[in-house]
Amino acid sequence: MTLSGGTAVVVSPESAEEWFARLCGRGHVWERSSVTVFAAHERLRAEGTIRASDHTVLVATSHFFKGL
């Protein structure tokens, strides 16, 4: 992370649950482990680490449709 300028963000279970419910309500059915990227992004924006003009990529990799 030193070379990329990245950082780690801890997402609480409550925050993950909030984002899970919010996104499921909009038809996005990722697992809680994937929605943590949205919670982390929101926090980094609120802290000013990510500015409104910055480009970001959020990757949600797991969903409920595996094995269907």
Phi, psi and omega in degrees: 000339182298314183289329183275344184080010182283176179211164176259146179230128176270128180249125181288155176303324180295318179293319177298318179296319178299314180291324177301311180296317181299314183285323176299322178296340178257009176090008178260118187246061174275159175289162181302325180297331179277327183286351178299334179296326179289319177296316179296318179298315179301316180295316179295326174294316181296325180280348181087005177293321174249124179272159181301330182275353181285146174268134179226156176236126176248131183245116175254116191253344184239144183218173183277358187264010179296136177081003179275000000 
